[in-house]
Amino acid sequence: MQPLQRPISIGADYIGISDDRFKTARLTVALLLPLSEQTASANAILPFLLRRSSREYPSFAALQRRLNQLYGTRISADVARIGNYQAMVLTAASIDDRFSLHGEEITLQAAELLRSMLFDPVMRDGAFPLSDTEQEKRCLAELIQSEINEKRLYARYRCEQILCEGEGYAVNRYGTLERVNQLTPEAVTQAWRDMLNSAQIRVIYQGAGGGEQVAEAFGKGLGSLSSRTPPPLSSGSPPVPPDSVRQLTERMDVGQAKLVMGFRTGGPNGVDIPALRLANALFGGTPHSLLFKNVRERLSLCYYCSSSYDRPGNVLLVDSGVEEQNVPRVRLEVESQLDAVRAGAFTEDELESARRSVINQFLTIGDLQSSLANWYLGQSLDGEPTTPEKAAEDIKEVGVERVCQAARNIKPGAVYLLAGREDADGSQ
């Protein structure tokens, strides 16, 4: 079912998803800003600071008592990357009003609490408290470090940096350790003010009813910000692939090399998104894809080998775990399998297996409130947002030639290798 979407203020939309399958109501507030190295760290710390308290409930204990009064409502924070945008997200999950014991409007009260945390946080001398800021700086630094320590994730990010150099997409959603360490309460407070004034805002409600009251509550909060001047969101045009494939090898203490190949998607006539989704699934996006069956199973060149397509970023990545001496063969074989998709050198069974996988992925999005909220948040960059069900129907209509054409528009742009350190004699 198509959700209700309407503006509630300048640069702010309400998205109401009526769904009585769940006993919980979920409210997601996302603030979207262009990703930038200069602002990413200061923006990223904000949702974690804001979820701690509000002026009305200035301590963790006071906030927790209030959440307990609301039947154990939970507040969470997150930071996401959507294309070239950074999304600062606060979420309140509560029981649906249908299940309150005395007919209380739990959803509205949770919305008002979330609104107060966003617009009226605890301040000390006009800035976020120093102790809170320092604690969240440590937590944010740990998040960044954990991504560096997870070498497969780190290798993917480094390839994205090389492939999308100069774009917001290349910026880590958490920023950098150096910039996190430089944050001060005053700088973070200014980032909060800038975010409220400049961010595009999406308020997503999921529940059986009461969403209009939620929209009204946040509309009032936004109406108090007379200086809001948010620029419109834009998905932009597909970037032009670099003239040559950018290559980089880095060495760390790793036992298994990580090879990531980056591609740009989209042709001169735009992006055929359904066909690209199906082409990716056939190429390397499922456990029965060409990459898995040939590069990993038949040739035993990789410990793992798969592809992923990011629609907002117009990026396709192939990542694999390999022995370093096998890297040249892996690269050739990955390119060979992509050529096979371009040429239509696959069976009808392989195509239909990929089609069923993609359709099933779409049809299960609505099984979780969180995944459905993320879907519509990602759709925020599109002029004509679609439902998961419509996306599944679109996949059914994609034929062989569209798959082949979509694959022909996948252009190589970067190769990143994370390998083990060399010994003094040059051996591994």
N, C-alpha and C positions, 0 to 999 in steps of 0.2 A: 504494500500500500504506500502511495506517495505521501510523505509527511507534509504537515502544514509548515510553510516557511513564509515569514513576513518580517519586515523591518520593525524594530522597536525603538530605534534612535539612529542618529547619524552614524553610519558605519557599523551598525550592530543589527544582527538578524536573530530572530527566534525560530527554532526548528522544533516543532512538536511532533512526537512519534507516539501515537495512541496504540497501546499494546497492553492487553489485560492477561497475557500469558504468565506474567511474573508477579510474585508477591512483593516485589520491591519497586520503588520509583527511583529514577536516576536523573540527576541534574548535572550537566557538564557545561562549564563556562571556559571557553578557549579564547585567548587573546593572541592574535597573529600579527607578527612583525617581520619585515625582511631580515633574513639572516645576514649578520655582519660580524666580522672579527672584532670590531671595536665594541659592539654592544652585546654579543652573545652571552658572555659570562654574567654580566649584570642582569640581563633579562632572565637567564636560566635560574638564578637563585631566588627570584621573586615568588614563584608559586610555593616553594618550600618554606619561605619566610611567612607568607600570608596564611598558610594553613595552620600555623602555630596558635593563633589567637586573634582577637579583635579588641577594639577599645572597650566594647561591652563585656567581653569575657577575656580579661587581660593576661590570664595565666593558663598553663596547660590544665591545671586542676579545674579551674572555672569552666574552661571550654569542655572538658571531659564530662563534667556534671551536666552541662547543657545537652551534650550529645546523648547522654544516658536518658535524660528526660524525653528525648525524641526517639525513644525505642532503639537506642544503640545506633543512631545514624553515624555513618563513617565519612570522614573528609579525607580525600587523598589529593596528591599533587603530582604533576608530571610535566615533562618538556618533550616535545616531539618536533621532528623536521618534516615539513610537507612541501616538497619541491624546494623552492628558494626561500621558504618562510619558516620561521621559528614559532611554535605554538606553545604558549604557557597555559597550562590546563589545571583547573580546580574542579573536583568532582564531589558531589554529595550523594550518597546512596542511603536511602531510608526505606522503611516499610511503606507500601502503598496505603493511601488513606483508607481504602476499603477494609483494612485489617487493624486499624486503630481501635482500641477498646471502647472509647467513648466518643467516637466521631471526630477526633481532633484532626485538624488540617496539618498533618505532619509534613507533607511536601512543601507547603507554603512556608512553614516555619523553618524548614531546612534551607529553603531558598533565601529567606531573609537573613539567616545566619551566614550563608555563603556570601551574600551581598555585603554584609557588614565586614566580613574578613577581607574582601577585595577592596572596598571603597573606604573603609574606616579602620585600618590596622593600628596596632599599638605603636606609639611613637614616644621617644624620649628626646626632649630638646629639639623637636622638629625632624627627627630621623629615626630609623629603625634602631632598636636597642643594640648596643655593641655586642653583648654576650650572645644574643640570638644570631646576629650576623656572623660572628666568628664560628659559632657552632655549625651553621648551615654552609659556611665556606669550607669547613673541613669535610662535611658530608659530600658537597659537590666535587671537591678535589678527589675524594675517594671514588666517586662515580666515574670521573674521567680516567683515573688510574686503573680502575677495573676494566675499562674498555681497552686500554693499552695492554694490560696483562692477558686479555683474551685475544690471542694472536690471530685467530681466524677473523674476528670482528675488526681488529686493528688493520689487518691487511686489506679488507674490503674498504675501510674508510680511507686508507692511504691511496688506493686506486681511484676512489671517487675524487679525492683532492687533485690528483694528477689529471684525471679525465675532465674535470669541471673547473679547472683553474680560473680564478677570477669571478666565479659565480657564487651566489649564496649557498648553493647546494654543497659546495666544497667545505663549508664551515661546520665544525662540530656543533651540535645543538647545545652542548654544555659549555662551549668556549674552550679556553686553554687553561692549563694549570697556572701559568704565569699571570694571566689576567684575573683569575679567581683570587690568587694570593694578593693582588693589588686592590681588591675591592674594599671600600670603606662604607660605613653606614650612610654617609652623606651621598656617596656615588650611587648606592643601591636605591636610596630614597628618590634621587633624581630620576633614575631609571624607571621606578614605579610611576612617578608622575608622567614621564614621557610615554610610558606604555598606556596609561589610561587615556591620554590625550590623542595618541597616534595609532593605536592598534585597531585592527578590524576585530570585532567581537562576535562570537557565535554562542548563543545560549541554547543548549539542546536538552529538551525534556523528554523523558521516556516513562510512561506510566499509563494507568487506566483513565485518568482524568485530572483536572486541576491545573493543566499546563498554562492556560491563559492567565491565571493568577500569578504564576511564576514569571511569565513574560512581562506582566504589568509591574511586578516588583522590581525587576532589573531595569525596565524602562525608566522608572522613577530614579533609580540610582544613576543611570547614564544621563538623564535629563539635567542633573545637577552639575554636570561637567560642561560649562559653557564654552570652554576653549578646545573642545574636541575637533580635530581636523584630520581624520584618518583617510589616507589615500585608498582608492579601491584596490581590491585584490586583483591580481592578474596572473594567469598561468603562463603568459608569455608565448613566444613562438619557439619551436624546437631549435636548440642551438645547432650551429653548423659544426660538424665533426672537424677536428684538427686535420691539417694537410698531411701530417705524418703521425704515426703511432708513437705516443710518448712512452718511454720505458724507464723504469727505475728498479734497481735492486738494492735492498737494505739487508744488513746482517745483524742478527741478534742470537742469543742463546736459545735456539729452537732445534728440536730433534727432527721435525718434519717441516719441509719447506711449504710455504703457502703461495700459490700462484693465483693471481686475480687478473682477469682480462676484462677491460671496460669497453662498452660499446654505447654509441648514441643511437637513438631511435627517431624515426620520423623522416618522411620524404618531402619532396617539393610541393606535394598536394596536401600536406598535413599528416596527421597521425591517425591511422586506422586502429583505434585502441582495441576493439574486440579481436581483430586479426593478430595484433601483436601479442595479446594475452594468450591466444591459442598457439601461436608460433613459439612463444617462450616455453609453454608447457610441453610441446612436442620436442623442442630442442633440448631443454635441460631442467624444466621446472617440476618434474614429477619423478617418482622412483622407477618408472618404466620409460623414461625419456631416452632419446638417442645418445646423449652424453653418458647416462648411467649404463645403458646396455652395451655401448661400444667402448668408451674410453675407460670406464671403471671395470666392467665385467669381462668383456671379450678380450681386451688388450691388457688389462690389469696394470694400467699406467698410473692410477690415482687411488688414494685411500677414500676419497670422496670427490665428486665432480658434479656440480649442478649450476643452474642459471636462475636468475631472479630479475624480474622486470618491475621497475618503479615508474608508474605512470606519471605522477606529478613532476618527476625530475627528467623524464625522457631518457632514462638510463637503464641499460641491461648489463648485469655483471655475471661473469662465469668465475666461480671460485673453486679451487681444488687443493687438496693436500697431496704433495708429490715428493718423490726423491729428486734432489736437485739435478742429477744427471739425466732425468727423464723430462725435464722441462721443455726442451726443443720438440720432442715427439708429442708431448701433450698439447703444445700450442698448435702444431700442425693438425693434430687430430680434432681439436675443438673447431678449428676453422673448416676442416673437412665436413664435420657434422652440420655446421651452419650452412655450408654450401649445399648439403643434401636437402635441407629444408628449403633453401632458395630455389632449388631445381625440382622440388616435388619428389625427391627420391626417398619416399617413405610409403608405407603401406596404409591402406584404408583402416586396418585394425589399429595401427599406431596412432593415426589421426583421431579416430573415434575414442580411443582410450584417453588421449589427452583432452579431448572435448568433455568427456564425462567428468574428468578430474576438475577441470575449471568450473563447470556448471555446479558440481557438488560444493566446491569452495564458496561460490556465491550463495547457494541456497542454505548453507549453514551459518552464514554471517549473522542472521537474525536469532540464532540460538543463544547468543550472549548479548546482553545489553551493552557491554563495553565494546565489543567488536562492531555492533551496529552504530554506536555513537562515533567510533573512529571512522567508519565508512562515510558517514555524512559530513564529518569534519573534513575529510579528504576531498569530498565533493565540493567543498566551499570554494575551491579555486576554479570550478567549472561554471560556465555561463548557464548551462542546462544540466543541473544535477540529476542523476538517475538512481533508481532503486537497485538493490542487489538482484531482485527478480528480473528486472528489465535487462540488467547486464548479462544474466544467465540466458535470457531469450536471445540477446544479440549474438552470443557465442554459437547458438544453434544455427544461425543463418550464415556463418562464415564457411566459405567453400575453400577448396584446395588452392585456387589461384590467388585468393586474397591472402591466404597464409604465406604463399610463396612471395608475393609482392611485399608483404610486411617484413619478411625475413631479408629481402633484398635491400630494404631501407635501414637495416641494422648495420651500422658502420663502425669498424674498430677505431678506438681512440687512445687506449692506454693499456699498458701491461705492467703490473707490479709484482715483484718477487720478494718475498721475505724468506731469507735462507739462513742457515747456520753460519757461525763464524768460521773463517779460514784459519788454519794453523800457520805457523811461521813459514813452512815450506810450501804453502799454497793449497794443501790438502784440506778436506773438510773434517 
